[in-house]
Amino acid sequence: MKKILMACMCVLLICSTAAAAEKRFAVPVGDSPSRGPKDAPVTIIEFIDFQ
């Protein structure tokens, strides 16, 4: 049972990695407020709608 579970997890990991690689967008941050170093390997952008 553990082998089947591990195999399923590996397949899901491979599929999710392939799908995530296709959806990369370059979003210009410009002078937006930010935290952390400018040369960070990852940039997380949060879009908020104030209504």
PDB file with one MODEL, atoms N, CA, C and O in Angstrom:
MODEL        1
ATOM      1  N   MET A   1       0.819  -1.196   0.000  1.00  0.00           N
ATOM      2  CA  MET A   1       0.000   0.000   0.000  1.00  0.00           C
ATOM      3  C   MET A   1       0.868   1.266   0.000  1.00  0.00           C
ATOM      4  O   MET A   1       0.547   2.251  -0.665  1.00  0.00           O
ATOM      5  N   LYS A   2       1.975   1.221   0.761  1.00  0.00           N
ATOM      6  CA  LYS A   2       2.861   2.378   0.813  1.00  0.00           C
ATOM      7  C   LYS A   2       3.525   2.637  -0.532  1.00  0.00           C
ATOM      8  O   LYS A   2       3.741   3.788  -0.910  1.00  0.00           O
ATOM      9  N   LYS A   3       3.848   1.569  -1.255  1.00  0.00           N
ATOM     10  CA  LYS A   3       4.481   1.733  -2.571  1.00  0.00           C
ATOM     11  C   LYS A   3       3.527   2.391  -3.550  1.00  0.00           C
ATOM     12  O   LYS A   3       3.938   3.236  -4.346  1.00  0.00           O
ATOM     13  N   ILE A   4       2.256   2.013  -3.498  1.00  0.00           N
ATOM     14  CA  ILE A   4       1.258   2.603  -4.396  1.00  0.00           C
ATOM     15  C   ILE A   4       1.073   4.080  -4.050  1.00  0.00           C
ATOM     16  O   ILE A   4       0.996   4.922  -4.946  1.00  0.00           O
ATOM     17  N   LEU A   5       1.003   4.395  -2.772  1.00  0.00           N
ATOM     18  CA  LEU A   5       0.854   5.777  -2.334  1.00  0.00           C
ATOM     19  C   LEU A   5       2.050   6.622  -2.766  1.00  0.00           C
ATOM     20  O   LEU A   5       1.874   7.741  -3.250  1.00  0.00           O
ATOM     21  N   MET A   6       3.257   6.099  -2.597  1.00  0.00           N
ATOM     22  CA  MET A   6       4.461   6.821  -3.013  1.00  0.00           C
ATOM     23  C   MET A   6       4.492   7.030  -4.523  1.00  0.00           C
ATOM     24  O   MET A   6       4.896   8.095  -4.990  1.00  0.00           O
ATOM     25  N   ALA A   7       4.072   6.028  -5.290  1.00  0.00           N
ATOM     26  CA  ALA A   7       4.039   6.147  -6.748  1.00  0.00           C
ATOM     27  C   ALA A   7       3.050   7.229  -7.164  1.00  0.00           C
ATOM     28  O   ALA A   7       3.340   8.027  -8.056  1.00  0.00           O
ATOM     29  N   CYS A   8       1.884   7.261  -6.523  1.00  0.00           N
ATOM     30  CA  CYS A   8       0.879   8.282  -6.842  1.00  0.00           C
ATOM     31  C   CYS A   8       1.393   9.676  -6.503  1.00  0.00           C
ATOM     32  O   CYS A   8       1.178  10.625  -7.257  1.00  0.00           O
ATOM     33  N   MET A   9       2.069   9.794  -5.373  1.00  0.00           N
ATOM     34  CA  MET A   9       2.617  11.088  -4.984  1.00  0.00           C
ATOM     35  C   MET A   9       3.682  11.557  -5.961  1.00  0.00           C
ATOM     36  O   MET A   9       3.757  12.744  -6.279  1.00  0.00           O
ATOM     37  N   CYS A  10       4.499  10.640  -6.436  1.00  0.00           N
ATOM     38  CA  CYS A  10       5.535  10.999  -7.414  1.00  0.00           C
ATOM     39  C   CYS A  10       4.912  11.473  -8.718  1.00  0.00           C
ATOM     40  O   CYS A  10       5.368  12.456  -9.303  1.00  0.00           O
ATOM     41  N   VAL A  11       3.878  10.786  -9.176  1.00  0.00           N
ATOM     42  CA  VAL A  11       3.197  11.180 -10.411  1.00  0.00           C
ATOM     43  C   VAL A  11       2.575  12.558 -10.242  1.00  0.00           C
ATOM     44  O   VAL A  11       2.688  13.395 -11.138  1.00  0.00           O
ATOM     45  N   LEU A  12       1.919  12.812  -9.109  1.00  0.00           N
ATOM     46  CA  LEU A  12       1.320  14.118  -8.861  1.00  0.00           C
ATOM     47  C   LEU A  12       2.374  15.214  -8.803  1.00  0.00           C
ATOM     48  O   LEU A  12       2.158  16.312  -9.316  1.00  0.00           O
ATOM     49  N   LEU A  13       3.502  14.926  -8.187  1.00  0.00           N
ATOM     50  CA  LEU A  13       4.574  15.904  -8.104  1.00  0.00           C
ATOM     51  C   LEU A  13       5.116  16.254  -9.482  1.00  0.00           C
ATOM     52  O   LEU A  13       5.339  17.426  -9.786  1.00  0.00           O
ATOM     53  N   ILE A  14       5.324  15.253 -10.306  1.00  0.00           N
ATOM     54  CA  ILE A  14       5.834  15.479 -11.658  1.00  0.00           C
ATOM     55  C   ILE A  14       4.831  16.281 -12.478  1.00  0.00           C
ATOM     56  O   ILE A  14       5.217  17.206 -13.193  1.00  0.00           O
ATOM     57  N   CYS A  15       3.549  15.937 -12.385  1.00  0.00           N
ATOM     58  CA  CYS A  15       2.514  16.648 -13.138  1.00  0.00           C
ATOM     59  C   CYS A  15       2.385  18.097 -12.677  1.00  0.00           C
ATOM     60  O   CYS A  15       2.272  19.002 -13.504  1.00  0.00           O
ATOM     61  N   SER A  16       2.402  18.324 -11.366  1.00  0.00           N
ATOM     62  CA  SER A  16       2.250  19.688 -10.865  1.00  0.00           C
ATOM     63  C   SER A  16       3.466  20.538 -11.211  1.00  0.00           C
ATOM     64  O   SER A  16       3.321  21.732 -11.475  1.00  0.00           O
ATOM     65  N   THR A  17       4.655  19.955 -11.215  1.00  0.00           N
ATOM     66  CA  THR A  17       5.861  20.689 -11.574  1.00  0.00           C
ATOM     67  C   THR A  17       5.822  21.098 -13.045  1.00  0.00           C
ATOM     68  O   THR A  17       6.203  22.216 -13.391  1.00  0.00           O
ATOM     69  N   ALA A  18       5.369  20.207 -13.898  1.00  0.00           N
ATOM     70  CA  ALA A  18       5.287  20.519 -15.326  1.00  0.00           C
ATOM     71  C   ALA A  18       4.255  21.610 -15.575  1.00  0.00           C
ATOM     72  O   ALA A  18       4.488  22.499 -16.394  1.00  0.00           O
ATOM     73  N   ALA A  19       3.129  21.562 -14.892  1.00  0.00           N
ATOM     74  CA  ALA A  19       2.090  22.572 -15.075  1.00  0.00           C
ATOM     75  C   ALA A  19       2.550  23.920 -14.535  1.00  0.00           C
ATOM     76  O   ALA A  19       2.266  24.949 -15.147  1.00  0.00           O
ATOM     77  N   ALA A  20       3.245  23.941 -13.420  1.00  0.00           N
ATOM     78  CA  ALA A  20       3.704  25.195 -12.830  1.00  0.00           C
ATOM     79  C   ALA A  20       4.758  25.864 -13.701  1.00  0.00           C
ATOM     80  O   ALA A  20       4.820  27.092 -13.752  1.00  0.00           O
ATOM     81  N   ALA A  21       5.577  25.094 -14.376  1.00  0.00           N
ATOM     82  CA  ALA A  21       6.628  25.659 -15.217  1.00  0.00           C
ATOM     83  C   ALA A  21       6.049  26.425 -16.401  1.00  0.00           C
ATOM     84  O   ALA A  21       6.708  27.318 -16.935  1.00  0.00           O
ATOM     85  N   GLU A  22       4.844  26.097 -16.815  1.00  0.00           N
ATOM     86  CA  GLU A  22       4.229  26.752 -17.966  1.00  0.00           C
ATOM     87  C   GLU A  22       3.596  28.088 -17.610  1.00  0.00           C
ATOM     88  O   GLU A  22       3.340  28.893 -18.505  1.00  0.00           O
ATOM     89  N   LYS A  23       3.337  28.349 -16.342  1.00  0.00           N
ATOM     90  CA  LYS A  23       2.605  29.543 -15.948  1.00  0.00           C
ATOM     91  C   LYS A  23       3.487  30.531 -15.205  1.00  0.00           C
ATOM     92  O   LYS A  23       3.237  30.834 -14.038  1.00  0.00           O
ATOM     93  N   ARG A  24       4.504  31.028 -15.862  1.00  0.00           N
ATOM     94  CA  ARG A  24       5.371  32.040 -15.271  1.00  0.00           C
ATOM     95  C   ARG A  24       5.120  33.355 -15.982  1.00  0.00           C
ATOM     96  O   ARG A  24       5.049  33.412 -17.209  1.00  0.00           O
ATOM     97  N   PHE A  25       4.988  34.405 -15.197  1.00  0.00           N
ATOM     98  CA  PHE A  25       4.738  35.721 -15.754  1.00  0.00           C
ATOM     99  C   PHE A  25       5.733  36.713 -15.169  1.00  0.00           C
ATOM    100  O   PHE A  25       6.050  36.663 -13.981  1.00  0.00           O
ATOM    101  N   ALA A  26       6.212  37.594 -15.993  1.00  0.00           N
ATOM    102  CA  ALA A  26       7.085  38.670 -15.517  1.00  0.00           C
ATOM    103  C   ALA A  26       6.200  39.869 -15.190  1.00  0.00           C
ATOM    104  O   ALA A  26       5.598  40.457 -16.087  1.00  0.00           O
ATOM    105  N   VAL A  27       6.119  40.227 -13.935  1.00  0.00           N
ATOM    106  CA  VAL A  27       5.294  41.352 -13.491  1.00  0.00           C
ATOM    107  C   VAL A  27       6.231  42.467 -13.056  1.00  0.00           C
ATOM    108  O   VAL A  27       7.008  42.289 -12.117  1.00  0.00           O
ATOM    109  N   PRO A  28       6.170  43.618 -13.724  1.00  0.00           N
ATOM    110  CA  PRO A  28       7.053  44.717 -13.337  1.00  0.00           C
ATOM    111  C   PRO A  28       6.644  45.285 -11.973  1.00  0.00           C
ATOM    112  O   PRO A  28       5.490  45.672 -11.786  1.00  0.00           O
ATOM    113  N   VAL A  29       7.568  45.335 -11.034  1.00  0.00           N
ATOM    114  CA  VAL A  29       7.266  45.852  -9.704  1.00  0.00           C
ATOM    115  C   VAL A  29       7.517  47.338  -9.603  1.00  0.00           C
ATOM    116  O   VAL A  29       6.893  48.015  -8.787  1.00  0.00           O
ATOM    117  N   GLY A  30       8.405  47.853 -10.406  1.00  0.00           N
ATOM    118  CA  GLY A  30       8.666  49.294 -10.414  1.00  0.00           C
ATOM    119  C   GLY A  30       8.993  49.841  -9.043  1.00  0.00           C
ATOM    120  O   GLY A  30       9.870  49.319  -8.355  1.00  0.00           O
ATOM    121  N   ASP A  31       8.283  50.908  -8.636  1.00  0.00           N
ATOM    122  CA  ASP A  31       8.512  51.555  -7.340  1.00  0.00           C
ATOM    123  C   ASP A  31       7.525  51.078  -6.282  1.00  0.00           C
ATOM    124  O   ASP A  31       7.311  51.774  -5.290  1.00  0.00           O
ATOM    125  N   SER A  32       6.921  49.914  -6.469  1.00  0.00           N
ATOM    126  CA  SER A  32       5.955  49.382  -5.505  1.00  0.00           C
ATOM    127  C   SER A  32       6.640  49.086  -4.177  1.00  0.00           C
ATOM    128  O   SER A  32       7.827  48.761  -4.150  1.00  0.00           O
ATOM    129  N   PRO A  33       5.891  49.197  -3.064  1.00  0.00           N
ATOM    130  CA  PRO A  33       6.478  48.873  -1.766  1.00  0.00           C
ATOM    131  C   PRO A  33       6.924  47.409  -1.736  1.00  0.00           C
ATOM    132  O   PRO A  33       6.238  46.539  -2.272  1.00  0.00           O
ATOM    133  N   SER A  34       8.056  47.144  -1.118  1.00  0.00           N
ATOM    134  CA  SER A  34       8.559  45.767  -1.080  1.00  0.00           C
ATOM    135  C   SER A  34       9.388  45.546   0.175  1.00  0.00           C
ATOM    136  O   SER A  34       9.770  46.486   0.871  1.00  0.00           O
ATOM    137  N   ARG A  35       9.656  44.261   0.441  1.00  0.00           N
ATOM    138  CA  ARG A  35      10.509  43.866   1.557  1.00  0.00           C
ATOM    139  C   ARG A  35      11.567  42.917   1.029  1.00  0.00           C
ATOM    140  O   ARG A  35      11.335  42.205   0.052  1.00  0.00           O
ATOM    141  N   GLY A  36      12.703  42.903   1.654  1.00  0.00           N
ATOM    142  CA  GLY A  36      13.742  41.950   1.293  1.00  0.00           C
ATOM    143  C   GLY A  36      14.704  42.481   0.264  1.00  0.00           C
ATOM    144  O   GLY A  36      14.552  43.602  -0.222  1.00  0.00           O
ATOM    145  N   PRO A  37      15.710  41.669  -0.077  1.00  0.00           N
ATOM    146  CA  PRO A  37      16.734  42.104  -1.016  1.00  0.00           C
ATOM    147  C   PRO A  37      16.212  42.187  -2.454  1.00  0.00           C
ATOM    148  O   PRO A  37      15.321  41.434  -2.848  1.00  0.00           O
ATOM    149  N   LYS A  38      16.769  43.094  -3.209  1.00  0.00           N
ATOM    150  CA  LYS A  38      16.362  43.268  -4.613  1.00  0.00           C
ATOM    151  C   LYS A  38      16.710  42.053  -5.465  1.00  0.00           C
ATOM    152  O   LYS A  38      16.030  41.784  -6.456  1.00  0.00           O
ATOM    153  N   ASP A  39      17.757  41.311  -5.097  1.00  0.00           N
ATOM    154  CA  ASP A  39      18.188  40.161  -5.903  1.00  0.00           C
ATOM    155  C   ASP A  39      17.660  38.830  -5.364  1.00  0.00           C
ATOM    156  O   ASP A  39      18.290  37.793  -5.569  1.00  0.00           O
ATOM    157  N   ALA A  40      16.520  38.846  -4.681  1.00  0.00           N
ATOM    158  CA  ALA A  40      15.935  37.618  -4.138  1.00  0.00           C
ATOM    159  C   ALA A  40      15.557  36.681  -5.282  1.00  0.00           C
ATOM    160  O   ALA A  40      15.108  37.152  -6.327  1.00  0.00           O
ATOM    161  N   PRO A  41      15.727  35.356  -5.113  1.00  0.00           N
ATOM    162  CA  PRO A  41      15.414  34.423  -6.199  1.00  0.00           C
ATOM    163  C   PRO A  41      13.919  34.278  -6.474  1.00  0.00           C
ATOM    164  O   PRO A  41      13.536  33.786  -7.535  1.00  0.00           O
ATOM    165  N   VAL A  42      13.069  34.699  -5.535  1.00  0.00           N
ATOM    166  CA  VAL A  42      11.621  34.577  -5.702  1.00  0.00           C
ATOM    167  C   VAL A  42      10.974  35.904  -5.340  1.00  0.00           C
ATOM    168  O   VAL A  42      11.355  36.541  -4.358  1.00  0.00           O
ATOM    169  N   THR A  43       9.995  36.319  -6.136  1.00  0.00           N
ATOM    170  CA  THR A  43       9.212  37.503  -5.842  1.00  0.00           C
ATOM    171  C   THR A  43       7.755  37.080  -5.730  1.00  0.00           C
ATOM    172  O   THR A  43       7.213  36.481  -6.659  1.00  0.00           O
ATOM    173  N   ILE A  44       7.121  37.380  -4.618  1.00  0.00           N
ATOM    174  CA  ILE A  44       5.705  37.060  -4.422  1.00  0.00           C
ATOM    175  C   ILE A  44       4.932  38.361  -4.508  1.00  0.00           C
ATOM    176  O   ILE A  44       5.229  39.319  -3.795  1.00  0.00           O
ATOM    177  N   ILE A  45       3.935  38.392  -5.387  1.00  0.00           N
ATOM    178  CA  ILE A  45       3.126  39.588  -5.583  1.00  0.00           C
ATOM    179  C   ILE A  45       1.695  39.260  -5.190  1.00  0.00           C
ATOM    180  O   ILE A  45       1.139  38.252  -5.626  1.00  0.00           O
ATOM    181  N   GLU A  46       1.102  40.112  -4.367  1.00  0.00           N
ATOM    182  CA  GLU A  46      -0.274  39.907  -3.927  1.00  0.00           C
ATOM    183  C   GLU A  46      -1.153  40.978  -4.564  1.00  0.00           C
ATOM    184  O   GLU A  46      -0.900  42.175  -4.426  1.00  0.00           O
ATOM    185  N   PHE A  47      -2.183  40.524  -5.261  1.00  0.00           N
ATOM    186  CA  PHE A  47      -3.133  41.442  -5.875  1.00  0.00           C
ATOM    187  C   PHE A  47      -4.346  41.525  -4.967  1.00  0.00           C
ATOM    188  O   PHE A  47      -4.954  40.507  -4.636  1.00  0.00           O
ATOM    189  N   ILE A  48      -4.700  42.748  -4.563  1.00  0.00           N
ATOM    190  CA  ILE A  48      -5.817  42.946  -3.648  1.00  0.00           C
ATOM    191  C   ILE A  48      -6.804  43.922  -4.290  1.00  0.00           C
ATOM    192  O   ILE A  48      -6.410  44.926  -4.885  1.00  0.00           O
ATOM    193  N   ASP A  49      -8.081  43.608  -4.157  1.00  0.00           N
ATOM    194  CA  ASP A  49      -9.128  44.457  -4.680  1.00  0.00           C
ATOM    195  C   ASP A  49      -9.866  45.091  -3.502  1.00  0.00           C
ATOM    196  O   ASP A  49     -10.600  44.400  -2.795  1.00  0.00           O
ATOM    197  N   PHE A  50      -9.686  46.377  -3.284  1.00  0.00           N
ATOM    198  CA  PHE A  50     -10.361  47.065  -2.175  1.00  0.00           C
ATOM    199  C   PHE A  50     -11.715  47.540  -2.660  1.00  0.00           C
ATOM    200  O   PHE A  50     -11.801  48.432  -3.504  1.00  0.00           O
ATOM    201  N   GLN A  51     -12.761  46.952  -2.134  1.00  0.00           N
ATOM    202  CA  GLN A  51     -14.112  47.412  -2.495  1.00  0.00           C
ATOM    203  C   GLN A  51     -14.927  47.640  -1.267  1.00  0.00           C
ATOM    204  O   GLN A  51     -16.091  48.028  -1.362  1.00  0.00           O
TER     205      GLN A  51
ENDMDL
END
